[in-house]
Amino acid sequence: MATRATAPVRYSFGNLEDVLELPDLIAIQTESFQWFLDHGLQQIFRDISPITDFSENLQLELEFDATDEDLRPPPKFTEAECKRQDMTFSAPIFVRARFMNAETGEIKEQTVFMGDFPMMTETGTFIINGTERVVVSQLVRSPGVIFQPGERYRLRNLSKHQLVTGTIHPYRGEWIEFDVEQKPGKDVTAGTRVARKRRLSMFTLIRALGFDEENAPGFLPAFVRHFDFLEGQWEEDQTKLLAQTQDEALLEIYKRVRPGEPPSVESARNYFRSAFFESRRYDLSRVGRYKLNRKLGPEIKRIEETFGIDLEGPDEDHPVLTPAEVLASCTYLLHLVRAEPGYRLDDQDHFANRRIRSVGELIQNQVRIGLSRMERVVRERMTTQDVEAITPQTLINIRPVVAAVKEFFGTSQLSQFMDQVNPLSGLTHRRRLSALGPGGLSRERAGFEVRDVHFSHYGRMCPIETPEGPNIGLIGGLASFARVNAFGFIESPYREVHDGVVQHDIIRYLAADEEEEYVVAQANAELNPDGTFATDKVLVRRSPQAATLEGLRLQLEQDVFFGATTEISYVPGKEVQMMDVSPKQIISIATALIPFLEHDDANRALMGANMQRQAVPLLRAEAPYIGTGVEARAANDAANMILALDDGTIAEVNGNSIVIDYAELGRHTHVLAKFNRSNQD
């Protein structure tokens, strides 16, 4: 006789109460794609519009309003139909196109179909040709400016000449690199490379920016007096009469960048302006603008005070460089050489300098490529077609856009068949972070440093879960409580501590560079009922100070090496500023499912976390005898379960469906997913 199954009772033996619920575990996918639909598409059409012909008489404007339901109707087929008939789960996208003829004043408007765009399912996946795919989030270098030790200190080799380097990395466009060298028995020289070409004197770049004698009288002599170690280079440049005016400096740069073309002042000016100061070819993006403002904002003010000149600062909404920022990068680099207090080197592996490119941004970049190809076609058609007969529909060819999106989903390294061995493997796949892929690293060139666990990964990327083999350290998992902010930086939650009292209801999410300013206590620090610390001294961590050039020089001379490590110490409770929310916040969901993880060797835990994803599901599922409390949330967000829509009673159960009578919604039949083909079959 069959006995009625009773739900197992779960007892918690934990000493710590949950301060914060686990967040939506697939939000990294769903929120990013929603951003693409609501803002990303609109942004691209705004960037590319208007398209003008070569005479600038004809103009085509493309307008996409994300709130207009006529421009983004719902998908034609359901997810189940797409899987059954090997179709792509997609929805059409339309734009309002306006063609204007400046000569006649004629305006023609049409709504134009831009193609079917794959849509994300509620579970954070895409259905492409009937199979479920996941777009893995990419971990890439953040745009902005970064200052690093030169080859002498990086390679720990005294025979190398390079002392320090700086690079302005845009999101899209040419790099500007700076460096300071000292050859044996020679003067210190400051140089720059524009568009990764041959090295120029830094004074040439400064003059090209408009800080020559004609435009800024007395500035350069004052600059050399301030950075007196450059006097030798200055005198040599003056003796050789190297590029004394802005025009000469621009010509010098143009000759390096375009060696085969006849140089003229006009073409040199046009190149320099369009390459760095116009958004058509140069884009810092919101992230790069934010990073430059943080790093160089105070430096620009300091230049104005020191040299008594007025600099035009950057516009918050303008994603291009300003001459003031390039000059500030030069002075920051030279202050580093002088080892002035407050000037620190950057660590390229720190999570303040690495960010996430999620699915929405990856698709947006692909659509941008397609639209720029389409733009060329539109321009050609404007010149070849009869002006009277032109309509927006005849100008627009959507093939390049559709092909770019199709190519991304079909062949990109980041668009992968969803791992469907068990619910956990699918969940982990959607939360995966990869440093590989277009614009990322290649596994052949990636060294030890970029693969290694970094102190800034704490609460952001799991230090345990990573593949064994050639991808070790290049592929990781998002930490349990982590979230991605609007700039793509990973944030971790902390409880605020006010005057020694922990505020359980005030949770702050901090990015890696923000966390450096705080003294942080562990989640398991003993507390009194009133929120004060139970012990006189509390174990805390502080992020290490960034390296200085002077410190690296001393290390090299004494033949010792100190890597940057977190400072762990005991401090009075009054000095604590932040506190972790959970001991689980440093690890990923897969690792958090391992009971008594703290007793395991890290190497074995790595294998365990990976092997859980390879476990074949049971025919008759059972609750574990011992769990960690994460199981319910992981199973829920893995989206392999049927969840009741509301309160109700179960009316009928059979092998194919569950029928529930809901109090508010009435009777509803939930069909069970049985014998469905998975990607593993």
N, C-alpha and C positions, 0 to 999 in steps of 0.2 A: 504494500500500500504506500502510495507516494505521500511524503510528508510535506507540509507547507513550509517553504523556505522563509526564514526570518532575516531581516537585514542585520548584519553584524554590528554590534555596538563598538564604537571606537573610543578608547581611553587615551588621554594625553598624559604622558609622563614628563613633558617638557617643563623646564624651570622658568622659561621666559614666555610672557604673553605676546601674542601677535599685535604689533603696534600698527602695522600697515598690511592691508590685504594684497595678495599678489595681483599685479596689474593684468590687463588683457594681454595674453601672451603672443597674440598674432597682430597686435596693434602696429608693429614696425612695418607690416605689409599693408594692412587695410588703410591706415591713416595716410601713408605715403601715396597710395593710389588715389585716395579721395582728394588729396592736395593737387594731384595732377589734373583731375577732372575739374576741380573748382577754380584753381589758379594757374596751374602749369601750362595748360593749353592756351588759355587767354594770354598769358605772358609771351608765348612764342609768336602768336599771330600779331601781338602788339609790337614786338621787336622787328618783325619782318616787314610790317606794313608802314608806309605805302611803298609799292614797287613802281618805280618810274622808268620810262624809256630813256634812251641816251640823250634825247633833245629836251627831256623834262617837260614835255607838253602833255604826254599821256600818263595817267596814274591809276593804279589799281589798289584799292584799300580792302583789307580782309578784316572782318570783325567777328569775334566769337564771344558770346555772352553765356557764361556757364549757368546762369539762372534761367535762361530761356529754354523751356522744355522742347520747343520746336527744333532747336539746333542739336539737342542730344536726346533723341527718343529712346525708349527702353529697348533691350535686346529682342530680336524677333523670335528666338527659340529659347526654351528653358535649358538649364544645365543638363538635365537628364536626357533631353532630346539630342543635344549636341554630342553627348557621350555615346548615345545609341547609334547615331548616324554619322559618326566620325567627322563632326563639323567643329568649327571654332565658335566658342561662346563670345559673341561680339555685338556691338551696337553701332549704328551709323552716326557719324559726326558731320554736321553741316556748318557752313560759315555764311555770313552776309557779305557779299562782294559788291563793291561799288567802283565802277569804271568812270573816270572823269577825263574829259578832253578840254585842256586849258584854252585852246584856240577857239573852239566853238562854244564852250561853256556847257556842253552836253554831259549829262550824268545818266548812267544806266545801272540799275540795281538788280541783283538776282541772289537767290539762296542757292549755294553751290554745295553739292555732296563732296566731302573730302575723304571718304572711304570708311570701311568698317574697322573699328578699333577693338582689339580684344578687351573684354571686361573682366574684372576680378570677381571671383565668386565670394560669397560671404565668409568662406573659410580661408581666404588669403591666397588662393591658387588661380591659375588660368587654365582653360580647357582649349587646347590647340589641336586641331584635327582629331578630336575625340579623346586625347590623352591629357591627363592633368600635369601641369608644369608649374614650377616654382621659380621666381626670379630672386636669386640670392643677393642680399645687400652687400655692397662693395666698400671695403675700407681703403681709403685713398689719402694721399697727402692733401692737406688743406691749402687752398690758395691764401696768399698773404706774403709776409716777409719773414725770412728766417736767417739767423746769424749763427754760424757754426765754426768750430775750430778748423784751422787750415790743415794742410797735409802734414806739416811738421808735428802737430799734436795728435791728429787723428791717426796717423800711421806710426806715431812715436818714433820719428826718424829725424835726427838733428840735421841731416844733410839736405832735407827738403826746405824750400825757401818760403812757402806760403804760411803766413801766421794765422789769418782769420779770413773767412769768406761770408758774404751775404748774398741772398738771392730774393728778388721779388718774383714770386710765382703767381701768374694770373690763372683764372679758371680757363680762359681761352685767350691765346695770344703769345707774343714773344717774351722770353725771359730777359731781365736785366740782372747781371751778376756783378758783384764788387769783390775785390780782394786786396789784401795788404801783404807785400812780400819783402823779404830782406835777404839779399844774396851776400855771401861771405865778403866782408871788406867793402860793401857797397851801402848806399843810403837806403832807407826804407822807402818803398814806392807803393802808391795806392793806384790800383788799376780797375778797369771795368770791362765787361764783355757785353755787347748788345747783340741780342738774337744769337747767342752762343758762337760768335765769331771771334777773330783775333783780338788780343788784349789791347786796350787803349789807356792812355793816362786818364785818371779820374778828373783832372782839370778840364780835359776836352769835353767830357760829359757835362760837367757843371756849366761850362760856357754854352754848350748846345741848349741847355735848359733856359738860357736867358740871363745868366748871372755873370756876364762879361763886363768889361769896363764901360761899354756904351750904355747898357741897360741897368747895371747895378754898380756905379762907380765906387771904387775902394773896397768892394766886398771881398774879392779874391785875395788881395794882400792881407786883409784882416783875418781871413780864413787861414792863411798860411802862418801868420803870427800866432794864431790860437793853437793850431796843430803844428808846432814848430819842428817836429820830427820829419815833416814833409818839405822843409826848406831846400834840401839838396835836390830833390826831384823838381821843385818849382824853378830853381835857378837853371837846372839843365834844360827844362822845357822852354824857359825864356831865351836861353842861349840858342837853342835849335829853332826858335820862332815857331813852335808847334801850335797851330790853331789858336790864334790870338783873339779872334772875334767869334760871335755866335755863328755867322755864316760859314766861316772856315771850319769850325768845330762840326757843324752839321755835315759839311762836305766830307770831312774825315771819317765820320761814322758811316755815311752813305757808301763811301769807297769800300769799306770793310764788308758791309752787308750785301751790297750789289756790285761785286768786283767787275762783272762783264759789261755794265751799262755806263754810258758816258755821263759823268757827274755834272749836275747843274744845281745852283742854289735852290731853284724852285722845286726841282724833283726831290732834293734832300729834305727841304722843309716839309713837303707833302708826305714823304715817307715817315719822317719822325713824328709828325702830328697824327697821321692815321694809324701808325703802328702802336702808339701808347696812349694817346689822348682822345681817341674817338671810339665810340662803342661798337662801331661796325666790325672792327678787327680785334678790339681789345676788350675783355670783360673780366673784371675782378670778381663779379657776382656779389651778392649780399654778404656772403661769408668772408670773402677777401676784403671787402670794404670794412666790415666789423673788425677783422684781425688787424688791418693797417691802422685803423683809428685807435685801437687799444695800444698798439706798439709805438706808433709814430706821432700820435696826437701830442703827448707831452714834449716830444723832441722838437716838433715844429715851433711850439711856444718858446722853448729854450733857445732856438736859433734866433728868433725874433728879438729876445731879450739880450742875447750875447752880441749880436752883430748890428742891432738897431735897424733891421729892415722889416718891411711888411710883406708877409707871404700870404698868398691866397690859398686858404685851407680847402680841403675836399668837401664836396657837396654830398650830404648823407645818401641821397638817392642816385648819385652818379657813379656807375660802376667802372670808371676809368681812373687812371693815375693822374696826379697833378705834379707839376715841377717841384712843388714844395716837398712832396712825399719822397721823390727820388733824392733830393738834396738831404732830407732828414735821414734817409737810409745811409747815405755817405757819412754824415756826421756821427750817426750811431755806431757805425763800424769803426770809425777813428777813435771814438771814446772808448770802445772795447779794447783797442790796442793800448791806450793809455791806462787801462785798468781803473777807470773812474768808478767810484761807488754808485750803485744803482743800475749799472749796465751789465747785463747777463747774457751769456750764450744760450742758444736754444737747443733742444734735443728733438731731432726729427722723429724719434719713435714715441715721444710723449703724446698722449691722447688730446693734448691741447693743439697739436699740429697734425693730427689725423682725424678724419671725419668719415661719416657714413654716407654713401650714395645709395639711397634706397630705390625701390622699384619705380616710384613716380618720377624721380629725377633721371633715372636711366632711360625710361621711355621718352621723357621730354627731350633729352639730348638726341635721341634717335629721330624723333619727329622734326627737330631743328635741322638735322642733316638733310632729311627728305625735303623740307620746305626750302632750304637754300638751293637744292638742285632744281626744285620747281621754279624758283625765282628766276634762274637763268633761262629756263624755257619760256616763261612769261615775257621776259625782256626781248627775246628773239622774236616771239610771235607779234609783239607790239610793232616791231620794225618791218616784218614781212607781210602781215595781214592788211587788208584794206580797212582803213580807219573807220569808214562808215559802217562796215559790217561787224566790227568788233563788239563782242559782248563778254562779260566776265566768264561765262561758260566756255566760250571758244578760246580764251586765253589760258585758262587753268587746266593743267594736266596733272591728275592726282597720282599717276603711276609712281613717280619717285617717292612720294610720301608713303603710299601703301607698301611699296617694296622695302623701304627702310624699316618700317615697323615689323613686317613679315620676316625680314632677315634677322632682326634682333631676337624675336621669339623663337625662330627656327634654328639659328646657328650660333648665337652668342654663347660665350663660355659661361655667362651668368644665368642664362635661361636653361634650366635643367629639368629632366624628368623627375617628378616628385617621388621621393623615397616612401614607398607604401608597404614596407615589411610589417610594421605595426604602428599603432597610433603615435607612439613617442617619436619614431623615426621621421614621420611627416611633420610633427611639431618642431622638432629640432632643425629640420631642413629649412623651415620658414624663418627660423631665428638665427640662421647661420650668417657669419660675417666672413667674407673672403677678400684677401689682399690681392688675389689674382685677377685676371680679366683685362679688357682694354682700358688703358690709362692707369693700370695698377702695376704690380711687380711681376716678374717672371721667376718661376721656381729655380731656374738655373742660376740667376744672378743674385737672388736674395741671400744675404749673409746671416750670421748668427744673431746680430743685434736686433734686426727687424723681426726675427722669429721668437725672440726671448720674451719671457714674462716681464712686464714693466710695472713699476709701482703705480703708474697712473691707470692700470687696468683694474685696480681695486674697485669692485662694485659696478664695473662696466663691461668687462669681458672676462669670461671664465678662465682661470689659470690652469684648470684641469683638462677640460674637454677640447681636444685637438687631434687630428689624425696622426697615426704613426707613419713614418715614411717620408717621401720627398715634400709633402705638403705640411709637415709639422710646423706649427707656429704661424703659418700663412692663412690657415682656416681656423676659425674659432666660433664660439657661441656667445650670444648676448647674455649677460648676467641676469639673474631672476627678476630683480626689481628695477633694472635699468630701463631708461627710455631715451629716445632720440629727440633732441630739441629742433627748433626751426632752422638752425644753421647746420644741422647734421652732426653735431657733437653729442657724444653719449653722456647722459647725466645719471647720477646715482642719488637716492634719497637719504637725507639725514634728519635727525631730530635736533631742533635748536636747544641749546642749553643757556639759560639766562641766569647769570650770577650764581652758578652752581646748582640750579634747579632745572631738571630735564622737562622740556615742554612736549609731552607726548602728542599733543594735538597740532603742533606747528611743525610741519614736514617741509623741508626745503630740498629741491633737486639742484645739485651742483655739478657743473662740468669740471673736467680735470684741472683746468687752470684756476677756476674759482676755489676749488677745494684746497689749493696750496696755501691760502690765506688763513686757514683754520687749524685749531688743535682739536683732534677728533678722538673720542673714546669708543671702545668696542661696544657691541650690542649687549654683551653679557656682563658688563660692569655692574656690580651689585648696587641696587638702589633701595632707599627707604620708601615707605608708602607715600611720603609727601613729595617724592621725585628728586630728593637730594641724594648725593652719593653716600653709600654706607661706609666707605673707607676714607681715611684721611688723604691718601694719595691714590690717584687713578692712573691706570695704564693707558697711555695715549700714543697717537702717532702724528708726526708732522711730516709734510712733504719736504724732501731735501731742497736746499738752495741750488739754483742752477750754477753751473761751473763758470769760473772767470778765467781769462787768459793767463793771468798771473799764477793762479792755482795750478793750471795745466803745465805752465813753464817750470814751476818748482817740482812737480811730480816727475817731469821728464829729466830734469837735472839730477834729481835724487834717485832716479830709476825705480820709482814706486808707482802704483796705479790704484786710485780710489774711484770706483764707480759710484754713481749717485744712488744712494739707498735711503729708504724711509727711516726717519729718526724715531726710535721707540724709547719712551721714557715715562717715569712716574711724575705727575704734577698734582698740586692741590686741586680739589674739585672746582674751586672758583675760576681756575684758568681754562677749564674745558669749555669749548665753544659749540661743538657739534657732537652728536653721538649716532652710531650706526642704528639702523632700524631693525636689523635681523642678522643673525650669524650666516643666514643663507644668501645674503645679498652679494657676496663675492663670487658665488658659483652659478652655473647655468641650471636650468630645470632638470636636464638629464643627470647631472652630478648630484643635484639636491634629492633625487629619488634613491640614492644609495644610503641605507641606514648606517649609522655610526661611522660616517665618512672620516671623522677626525682621527679614527684609529687606523686608517688605511695609509699605506705608502702612496705617495702621489702618482708614481708610475703605474701601480696596480689600479688605482682609482681611475686613471686615464683609460686603461683597458676596459674596466668595468663600465664606465660611462659610454664608451663606444660599442661594447658588446650588447648593452641593453637594446640598442637600436637594431640589432640583428636577430633578436628573439622572435620566434614565430608565435602568433597569438594562440591562446588555448581555444579548443572547441567549446568548452564550457568555462567561461571566465570566473575566476575566484578573487575575492579580496585578499590582500596579503595579510599574514599574521602580524608582521611588523612593518609599519610604514613610517614615512617622515612627515606626513601631513600635506604634502604637495600633490599627492596622487589625484585627488578629486579635481583640482584646478587644471592639472595637466591633461586629464582625460576629457574634461569639458572643452578646453580650448583646442584640443587636437581635432575636435569636430567629427568624431567617429560615432558619437552617441546620439540617440534620439532623446531630446529633452521635452518635457511637458510644457505646453504653452502657458498654462495657468493652473489654478486649483481645480480638481475634478476627481471623478471616480473612474476606474478602469472597468469598462463594460464587457470587453471581449479580448481574448488573446489567442492567436493561433500562430502557426509556423511562418505566416507571411506578413501579418500586421498586428498592430495593437490599436484597439478602438477605445477612445476616452470620451466620457461625457463631462465637458467642462461646465463649471458653474455659470460662467458668463458667455462663453463662445459656442456652447452647444456641442453636439457630437462631432468628433474629428477622428479620421482614420490615419494612423501613421504607418506607412509601408516600410517594412524592414528591408535593409540592403543585404540581400543574400546572393551568393555566388556571382557577385559583380567582378568583372575583370579588373585587376589592379596593374600598375606598371611593372610589378614583379612577376607577372604571369607570362 
